[in-house]
Amino acid sequence: MKTSRIAASALAMSALLPLTASAQDLSVTVTNLTHGIYFTPVLVAAHEDGTHLFQQGQAASASLQAMAEGGSLAGLVTDVINANGTYSENPAMGMLAPTASTTTTLNTDGTSNTYLSVVAMMLPTNDGFIGLDSIAIPTEAGTYTFLLNAYDAGTEANDELLNPGAGGAPGVAGIPGAPGGDTGTGGTGAAGADSNTMVHIHRGALGDTNATGGTSDLDSRIHRWLNPVAKVVLTVSNP
């Protein structure tokens, strides 16, 4: 078992892994480590070096914004296809609940898709997502574990206010839904516009304990989290 932790720099972590190969069978398991946050459909992609679904410290693409604010994978899937990558979309067949896991497989035989990325929106958040950014796939057969932080896309204020349906559209304020049905109403807004408009480590949910008012529609006893928020277990089998 080889265990690594994704913290602030995915680039630094990739330097610690073995060099990549061009032909591999991959099994990828994603686990939700949070107490009360759900993940929207997960995207797992293998791609060439230089391809990124997101990059910390860089502005979010339109495709990333659509995923981070509303859970839509359409734009990112198109990006992967255009980059000649291979991918698995929505292996859980819906939301990934707290403590739940989902497993998918990829084959990179005969391709140069030797880097792995994983993303999914976190609900209920405004534009929070889990992310594994372009990690070099090890050449040595074995099992590798990565712990993922929560990222903020930097595209929407973290007001923590529900706006069912409409809030999922890029550029429209508010959280599109709460799969657990455990949020409040009547909040006045936990935060204004984000001063950091680049992709960055999410500072977490504030919440409150007022179900019919307060500053937030989130419950601080349920929806707060500390990093890491997800675990990715990568099993490499060389043909």
Rosetta silent file (secondary structure, phi, psi, omega in degrees, C-alpha in Angstrom):
SEQUENCE: MKTSRIAASALAMSALLPLTASAQDLSVTVTNLTHGIYFTPVLVAAHEDGTHLFQQGQAASASLQAMAEGGSLAGLVTDVINANGTYSENPAMGMLAPTASTTTTLNTDGTSNTYLSVVAMMLPTNDGFIGLDSIAIPTEAGTYTFLLNAYDAGTEANDELLNPGAGGAPGVAGIPGAPGGDTGTGGTGAAGADSNTMVHIHRGALGDTNATGGTSDLDSRIHRWLNPVAKVVLTVSNP
SCORE:     score description
SCORE:     0.000 S_00000001
   1 L     0.000  128.675  178.120    0.000    0.000    0.000 S_00000001
   2 E  -116.243  121.535 -173.330    1.362    3.396   -1.006 S_00000001
   3 E  -118.065  131.120  177.711   -0.329    6.327    0.685 S_00000001
   4 L  -132.464  159.885 -179.332   -0.060    9.999   -0.277 S_00000001
   5 L  -123.994  125.923  174.855   -1.934   13.125    0.793 S_00000001
   6 L   -84.846  115.113  178.077   -3.115   15.842   -1.551 S_00000001
   7 L  -114.105 -120.194 -174.481   -2.684   19.139    0.287 S_00000001
   8 L   -78.221  -25.765 -170.962   -1.931   22.516   -1.252 S_00000001
   9 L  -129.698  106.737  175.401    0.134   21.365   -4.219 S_00000001
  10 H   -68.018  -31.381  179.968   -0.826   18.540   -6.551 S_00000001
  11 H   -63.151  -43.672  179.554    2.313   19.276   -8.572 S_00000001
  12 H   -63.651  -37.868 -179.918    4.555   18.597   -5.615 S_00000001
  13 H   -67.994  -39.553 -177.724    2.766   15.335   -4.932 S_00000001
  14 H   -62.439  -27.808  179.673    3.045   14.134   -8.506 S_00000001
  15 L   -68.408  -19.868 -178.136    6.821   14.482   -8.244 S_00000001
  16 L   -86.732  -11.800 -175.500    6.823   11.851   -5.481 S_00000001
  17 L   -91.089  158.603  176.974    5.106    9.199   -7.591 S_00000001
  18 L   -61.557  160.755  178.546    6.777    6.749   -9.987 S_00000001
  19 L   -64.167  161.012 -173.987    7.071    7.707  -13.647 S_00000001
  20 L   -90.660  161.271  174.866    4.114    7.010  -15.902 S_00000001
  21 L  -125.580  170.541 -173.509    3.524    4.313  -18.484 S_00000001
  22 L   -98.380   -9.064 -175.740    1.286    4.207  -21.550 S_00000001
  23 L  -133.726  109.584 -177.382   -0.675    1.004  -20.945 S_00000001
  24 L  -152.172  147.436  167.774   -2.582    0.449  -17.732 S_00000001
  25 E  -100.794  130.201 -175.149   -5.871   -0.779  -16.326 S_00000001
  26 E  -120.583  136.914  168.529   -7.090    1.510  -13.567 S_00000001
  27 E  -115.916  127.672 -176.010   -9.672    1.073  -10.826 S_00000001
  28 E  -124.294  121.156  176.977  -10.665    4.310   -9.089 S_00000001
  29 E  -113.534  127.244  178.454  -12.725    4.438   -5.897 S_00000001
  30 E  -111.294  128.244 -179.844  -14.016    7.774   -4.577 S_00000001
  31 E  -120.669  134.639  176.031  -15.257    7.984   -0.967 S_00000001
  32 E   -83.467  116.864 -177.234  -17.154   10.872    0.625 S_00000001
  33 L   -96.487    1.498 -173.804  -15.474   11.598    3.978 S_00000001
  34 L   -84.078  168.874  178.153  -17.808   14.367    5.155 S_00000001
  35 L   -83.867  -41.123 -172.923  -20.515   14.334    7.823 S_00000001
  36 L  -143.969   19.278 -179.989  -23.319   16.022    5.890 S_00000001
  37 L  -107.458  135.519  176.468  -22.129   17.082    2.424 S_00000001
  38 E   -99.530  154.088  173.466  -23.150   15.277   -0.760 S_00000001
  39 E  -107.292  133.282  173.193  -21.151   15.070   -3.984 S_00000001
  40 L   -69.711  174.946 -179.254  -22.857   15.602   -7.317 S_00000001
  41 L   -46.683  132.238 -174.609  -22.031   13.119  -10.115 S_00000001
  42 L   -86.381  142.846  171.076  -18.300   12.450  -10.131 S_00000001
  43 E  -114.267  123.632  175.524  -16.051   12.789  -13.188 S_00000001
  44 E  -114.893  124.224 -174.835  -12.939   10.592  -13.320 S_00000001
  45 E  -135.256  138.146  169.903  -10.644   11.303  -16.280 S_00000001
  46 E  -108.904  135.080 -171.505   -7.313   10.022  -17.575 S_00000001
  47 E  -154.499  176.432 -179.682   -5.559   12.421  -19.919 S_00000001
  48 L   -76.584  162.408  172.299   -2.229   13.642  -21.230 S_00000001
  49 L   -59.548  138.728 -179.846    0.276   15.765  -19.334 S_00000001
  50 L    96.893  -12.508  175.442   -0.675   19.437  -19.567 S_00000001
  51 L   -90.909  135.259 -179.838   -4.438   18.849  -19.437 S_00000001
  52 L  -138.284  133.786  170.904   -6.220   20.216  -16.358 S_00000001
  53 L   -79.824  -26.952  173.987   -9.868   20.226  -15.300 S_00000001
  54 L  -158.866  162.100  173.528   -8.900   22.927  -12.793 S_00000001
  55 L  -142.254  127.491  177.476   -5.754   24.512  -11.409 S_00000001
  56 L   -61.313  133.923 -179.631   -5.332   26.048   -7.984 S_00000001
  57 L    86.530   -0.625  177.366   -4.485   29.743   -8.287 S_00000001
  58 L  -114.394  155.273  177.854   -5.960   29.991  -11.793 S_00000001
  59 L   -66.248  143.146  178.170   -9.355   31.340  -12.869 S_00000001
  60 L   -68.173  139.859  172.169  -12.065   28.720  -13.281 S_00000001
  61 L   -72.713  166.743  176.243  -13.009   27.828  -16.835 S_00000001
  62 H   -60.996  -36.271  178.974  -16.635   28.107  -17.902 S_00000001
  63 H   -65.665  -43.049  178.105  -16.820   24.300  -17.758 S_00000001
  64 H   -65.818  -41.778  178.788  -15.498   24.213  -14.199 S_00000001
  65 H   -58.216  -44.309  179.954  -17.852   27.008  -13.136 S_00000001
  66 H   -62.069  -36.855  176.976  -20.850   25.072  -14.458 S_00000001
  67 H   -71.700  -46.474 -173.772  -19.772   22.021  -12.468 S_00000001
  68 H   -70.350  -28.992 -179.006  -18.871   23.898   -9.272 S_00000001
  69 H   -95.579  -27.320 -175.445  -22.064   25.980   -9.175 S_00000001
  70 H  -135.719   -0.304  177.529  -24.587   23.506  -10.560 S_00000001
  71 L    81.078    4.909 -178.280  -23.015   20.065  -10.804 S_00000001
  72 L   -76.152  127.755  178.913  -23.094   19.946  -14.618 S_00000001
  73 L   -98.503   -3.730 -171.602  -20.355   17.769  -16.112 S_00000001
  74 H   -55.752  -48.456 -177.781  -21.227   18.428  -19.754 S_00000001
  75 H   -65.577  -42.818 -179.558  -18.579   21.079  -20.370 S_00000001
  76 H   -67.621  -37.681  176.616  -15.792   19.204  -18.593 S_00000001
  77 H   -61.730  -43.324  176.685  -16.638   15.974  -20.432 S_00000001
  78 H   -60.383  -41.085  178.421  -16.399   17.862  -23.726 S_00000001
  79 H   -61.001  -42.319  179.897  -13.039   19.265  -22.623 S_00000001
  80 H   -65.387  -43.864  179.171  -11.753   15.747  -21.863 S_00000001
  81 H   -61.260  -44.260 -179.582  -12.989   14.414  -25.212 S_00000001
  82 H   -64.960  -24.395  178.025  -11.371   17.310  -27.069 S_00000001
  83 L   -92.169    9.868  179.454   -8.094   16.507  -25.266 S_00000001
  84 L    63.088   29.088  178.388   -8.341   12.848  -26.411 S_00000001
  85 L   -85.863  171.755  173.410   -8.774   11.714  -22.822 S_00000001
  86 E  -118.289  147.246 -170.272  -10.722    8.771  -21.472 S_00000001
  87 E  -150.745  162.667  170.501  -13.271    9.230  -18.712 S_00000001
  88 E  -127.993  122.738 -175.989  -15.962    7.800  -16.471 S_00000001
  89 E  -109.771  125.108  173.842  -18.961   10.032  -15.812 S_00000001
  90 L    59.371   53.338  179.713  -21.292    9.560  -12.848 S_00000001
  91 L   -63.802  -24.167  179.304  -20.186    6.088  -11.676 S_00000001
  92 L   -81.470   -5.218 -177.526  -22.426    6.400   -8.581 S_00000001
  93 L    57.449   43.483  179.712  -25.470    6.947  -10.827 S_00000001
  94 L   138.855 -154.754 -178.952  -26.384   10.074   -8.884 S_00000001
  95 L   -68.063  147.138  173.279  -25.331   11.792   -5.681 S_00000001
  96 E  -104.596  108.641 -174.180  -22.560   10.366   -3.522 S_00000001
  97 L   -75.112  162.353  174.893  -23.812   10.567    0.056 S_00000001
  98 L   -52.646  135.441 -178.677  -21.678   11.061    3.177 S_00000001
  99 L    75.026   -9.847 -176.793  -19.596    7.915    3.936 S_00000001
 100 L   -80.939  158.470  178.002  -20.566    6.364    0.574 S_00000001
 101 E  -130.253  156.906  172.885  -18.114    5.175   -2.085 S_00000001
 102 E  -140.863  143.825 -177.233  -18.234    4.582   -5.810 S_00000001
 103 E  -124.378  139.639  176.744  -15.819    2.640   -8.010 S_00000001
 104 E  -140.060  166.715 -179.777  -15.113    2.910  -11.725 S_00000001
 105 E  -126.130  150.095  175.401  -12.537    1.579  -14.165 S_00000001
 106 E  -136.930  150.375  174.521  -10.479    3.126  -16.956 S_00000001
 107 E  -125.780  126.001 -178.667   -8.120    1.631  -19.518 S_00000001
 108 L  -109.878   19.014 -177.194   -5.299    3.715  -20.971 S_00000001
 109 L   -58.373  128.157  176.620   -3.816    0.993  -23.181 S_00000001
 110 L    76.709   11.258  179.459   -2.185    2.426  -26.287 S_00000001
 111 L  -121.934  171.739  173.725   -2.695    6.056  -25.244 S_00000001
 112 L  -103.490   23.918 -179.800   -0.643    8.786  -23.640 S_00000001
 113 L   -83.998   78.989 -171.940   -3.354    9.381  -21.033 S_00000001
 114 L  -110.944   17.407  177.067   -1.039    8.941  -18.068 S_00000001
 115 E  -127.273  145.951 -173.949   -2.451   11.601  -15.734 S_00000001
 116 E  -119.454  136.256  174.887   -5.553   11.340  -13.543 S_00000001
 117 E  -133.272  148.513  178.673   -8.082   13.989  -12.486 S_00000001
 118 E  -139.599  135.234  175.770  -11.259   13.767  -10.374 S_00000001
 119 E  -144.634  154.398  170.682  -13.927   16.428   -9.714 S_00000001
 120 E  -167.661  144.779  176.010  -17.440   16.744   -8.261 S_00000001
 121 E   -72.022  149.675  173.558  -19.504   19.586   -6.794 S_00000001
 122 E  -102.102  129.825  178.225  -20.193   19.619   -3.052 S_00000001
 123 E  -123.999  136.237    1.506  -23.805   20.182   -1.977 S_00000001
 124 L   -89.855  114.965  167.613  -24.984   22.256   -0.245 S_00000001
 125 L  -140.967  166.833  176.919  -22.336   24.835   -1.221 S_00000001
 126 L   -76.460  -51.855 -179.823  -22.324   27.779   -3.595 S_00000001
 127 L  -150.694   40.827  177.762  -19.308   26.777   -5.698 S_00000001
 128 E   -91.668  146.314  179.402  -17.383   24.222   -3.675 S_00000001
 129 E  -152.088  156.975  171.345  -15.978   21.065   -5.238 S_00000001
 130 E   -88.957  148.648 -177.788  -13.657   18.158   -4.578 S_00000001
 131 E  -154.135  135.481  168.379  -10.655   17.985   -6.853 S_00000001
 132 E  -119.652  117.039 -170.311   -7.681   15.866   -7.820 S_00000001
 133 E  -103.775  100.580  166.203   -5.611   17.832  -10.324 S_00000001
 134 E    49.595   64.580  177.895   -3.628   15.930  -12.948 S_00000001
 135 E   -91.829  131.857  178.397   -1.709   13.389  -10.860 S_00000001
 136 E   -62.123  127.067  179.861    0.822   11.234  -12.696 S_00000001
 137 L   -75.023  124.471 -177.737   -0.443    7.648  -12.790 S_00000001
 138 L   -62.372  148.562  176.405    2.204    5.358  -11.257 S_00000001
 139 L   -81.687  -29.153 -175.905    3.836    2.736  -13.467 S_00000001
 140 L   -78.874  127.136  177.693    4.211    0.225  -10.660 S_00000001
 141 L   -59.237  139.514 -179.248    1.193   -1.998  -10.128 S_00000001
 142 E   158.807 -170.311 -178.572   -0.359   -1.446   -6.719 S_00000001
 143 E  -118.956  130.597 -174.625   -2.833    0.594   -4.725 S_00000001
 144 E  -127.232  134.045 -176.454   -2.360    4.312   -4.099 S_00000001
 145 E  -116.127  133.192  178.691   -4.465    6.488   -1.794 S_00000001
 146 E  -125.576  134.053  175.537   -5.016   10.252   -2.116 S_00000001
 147 E  -102.947  126.907 -170.793   -6.869   12.495    0.329 S_00000001
 148 E  -104.876  139.098  172.596   -8.607   15.416   -1.375 S_00000001
 149 L   -84.119  166.486  170.114   -9.292   18.916   -0.145 S_00000001
 150 E   -89.712  136.543  177.659  -12.376   21.012   -0.880 S_00000001
 151 E  -114.414  153.095  173.851  -11.830   23.792   -3.407 S_00000001
 152 E  -108.207  127.755 -178.383  -13.700   27.020   -4.037 S_00000001
 153 L   -70.353  -17.702  179.703  -14.110   27.878   -7.725 S_00000001
 154 L    74.546   16.573 -175.331  -13.964   31.597   -6.899 S_00000001
 155 L  -105.954  -10.371 -175.697  -16.930   32.279   -9.167 S_00000001
 156 L  -147.496  142.076  175.909  -19.736   32.891   -6.665 S_00000001
 157 L   -61.522  138.908  177.846  -20.145   34.512   -3.254 S_00000001
 158 L   -84.130   65.487 -177.584  -20.452   31.966   -0.445 S_00000001
 159 L   -74.752  -18.151  179.001  -23.737   33.447    0.770 S_00000001
 160 L    60.341   33.897  178.521  -24.940   29.992    1.937 S_00000001
 161 L  -111.213  135.264  178.490  -28.483   30.793    0.809 S_00000001
 162 E   -74.522  139.254  172.791  -30.694   28.264   -0.961 S_00000001
 163 L  -142.956   72.386 -169.881  -32.016   29.152   -4.398 S_00000001
 164 L   -52.312  132.413  178.614  -33.462   25.801   -5.530 S_00000001
 165 L    80.792  -69.493 -174.664  -33.078   25.147   -9.221 S_00000001
 166 H   -64.571  -32.634 -177.372  -32.064   28.638  -10.314 S_00000001
 167 H   -65.565  -12.603  179.545  -29.002   28.706   -8.084 S_00000001
 168 H   -84.411   -9.396 -179.879  -27.341   26.024  -10.176 S_00000001
 169 L   -79.084  134.142  179.073  -27.032   28.242  -13.236 S_00000001
 170 L   -54.921  131.336  179.713  -23.574   29.809  -13.672 S_00000001
 171 L    87.037   -5.348  177.827  -23.637   33.409  -12.495 S_00000001
 172 L  -101.725  124.489 -174.716  -26.883   33.016  -10.556 S_00000001
 173 L   -67.860  151.280  172.876  -26.441   33.399   -6.804 S_00000001
 174 L   109.549  159.379 -179.308  -27.497   30.750   -4.356 S_00000001
 175 E   -88.669  128.807 -173.057  -27.213   27.042   -3.626 S_00000001
 176 L   -71.418  -19.276 -179.621  -29.248   24.915   -6.054 S_00000001
 177 L   176.819  168.771  178.541  -30.347   22.321   -3.503 S_00000001
 178 L  -132.108   97.881 -175.007  -29.667   20.318   -0.374 S_00000001
 179 L   -56.786  -29.671 -179.389  -29.872   16.565   -1.019 S_00000001
 180 L   -79.680   -9.767 -179.622  -30.066   15.788    2.696 S_00000001
 181 L    62.034   27.810 -172.269  -33.095   18.026    3.207 S_00000001
 182 L  -118.379   28.360  179.015  -31.488   19.339    6.388 S_00000001
 183 L  -101.115  169.729  176.748  -31.116   23.057    5.651 S_00000001
 184 L  -103.475 -164.390  178.567  -32.984   26.078    6.982 S_00000001
 185 L  -141.788  168.615  171.572  -34.572   29.117    5.356 S_00000001
 186 L    79.132   12.977  178.354  -34.623   32.876    5.754 S_00000001
 187 L   -67.157  154.965 -178.643  -30.890   33.496    5.960 S_00000001
 188 L  -100.015   -9.619  178.694  -29.581   36.963    5.227 S_00000001
 189 L   117.632  117.732 -176.210  -26.260   35.906    3.668 S_00000001
 190 L   -81.269  -24.681 -176.758  -23.127   34.528    5.295 S_00000001
 191 L  -157.319  152.674  175.455  -20.627   36.255    2.993 S_00000001
 192 L   -90.020 -160.299 -178.451  -20.369   38.766    0.195 S_00000001
 193 L   -56.641  141.658 -178.027  -18.422   38.544   -3.035 S_00000001
 194 L   -75.642  126.271  179.789  -15.282   36.445   -2.771 S_00000001
 195 L   -72.705  -21.717  175.979  -12.139   38.579   -2.813 S_00000001
 196 L  -101.230  104.608 -176.196  -10.177   35.633   -4.210 S_00000001
 197 L   -94.120    7.533  173.777  -11.597   34.960   -7.663 S_00000001
 198 L   -94.269  162.710  173.264   -9.095   32.215   -8.469 S_00000001
 199 L   -62.978  127.615 -176.558   -9.589   28.539   -7.642 S_00000001
 200 E  -148.465  168.028  176.676   -8.488   28.179   -4.020 S_00000001
 201 E   -61.460  128.953 -179.265   -8.839   26.001   -0.942 S_00000001
 202 L   -68.590  136.589 -179.356  -12.391   26.359    0.348 S_00000001
 203 L   -84.353    1.157  175.250  -12.584   27.992    3.741 S_00000001
 204 L    92.834  168.709  178.818  -15.565   25.828    4.689 S_00000001
 205 L   -87.850  141.194  175.408  -19.178   26.472    5.541 S_00000001
 206 L   -84.395  -58.239 -178.067  -20.099   28.777    8.413 S_00000001
 207 L    64.927  179.227  171.767  -23.745   27.845    8.921 S_00000001
 208 E  -158.126 -174.322 -179.492  -25.739   28.651   12.041 S_00000001
 209 L  -114.249   18.730  178.946  -28.332   26.952   14.236 S_00000001
 210 L  -100.613  109.547 -174.708  -31.286   29.158   13.277 S_00000001
 211 L   -76.094  -14.647 -176.827  -33.587   27.129   11.017 S_00000001
 212 L  -127.332   20.593  179.727  -35.773   30.085   10.050 S_00000001
 213 L  -178.074 -144.053 -178.170  -33.329   32.988    9.943 S_00000001
 214 L    78.400 -164.379 -179.071  -29.783   33.931   10.851 S_00000001
 215 L   -90.777  -21.771 -171.785  -27.081   34.581    8.290 S_00000001
 216 L  -130.203  150.214  171.268  -27.021   31.148    6.648 S_00000001
 217 L   -88.100   -4.461  179.572  -29.452   28.516    5.425 S_00000001
 218 L   -90.836  152.590  179.481  -26.885   25.847    6.330 S_00000001
 219 E   -97.050  117.447 -176.558  -26.773   24.080    9.682 S_00000001
 220 L   -64.031  -19.990  179.873  -23.370   24.472   11.344 S_00000001
 221 L   -81.533  -13.195 -175.500  -23.904   21.176   13.186 S_00000001
 222 L  -118.785  -43.214 -165.815  -24.278   19.278    9.893 S_00000001
 223 L   -99.586   -2.396  174.576  -22.691   21.127    7.002 S_00000001
 224 L   -75.197  153.696  177.569  -19.346   22.285    8.360 S_00000001
 225 L  -148.183  161.307  169.207  -16.279   20.312    7.332 S_00000001
 226 L  -122.716  146.623  177.396  -12.523   20.127    7.746 S_00000001
 227 L   -71.219  148.537    2.228  -10.182   18.927    5.022 S_00000001
 228 L   -81.748  159.520 -177.982   -9.778   16.327    3.653 S_00000001
 229 L  -112.735  -12.636 -179.431  -13.307   15.793    2.327 S_00000001
 230 E  -147.476  156.582  176.619  -12.780   12.876   -0.066 S_00000001
 231 E  -125.029  133.351  174.206  -10.560    9.859   -0.570 S_00000001
 232 E  -116.183  123.338  175.535   -9.462    8.455   -3.917 S_00000001
 233 E  -109.512  116.482 -178.347   -8.032    4.942   -4.033 S_00000001
 234 E  -105.520  120.721  175.731   -6.272    4.201   -7.316 S_00000001
 235 E  -109.248  122.664 -176.629   -5.458    0.585   -8.158 S_00000001
 236 E  -106.192  126.191  175.662   -3.027    0.145  -11.060 S_00000001
 237 E  -123.691  115.129  178.883   -2.839   -3.144  -12.970 S_00000001
 238 L   -83.248  133.793  179.751   -0.268   -3.333  -15.746 S_00000001
 239 L   -66.461    0.000    0.000   -1.260   -5.571  -18.672 S_00000001
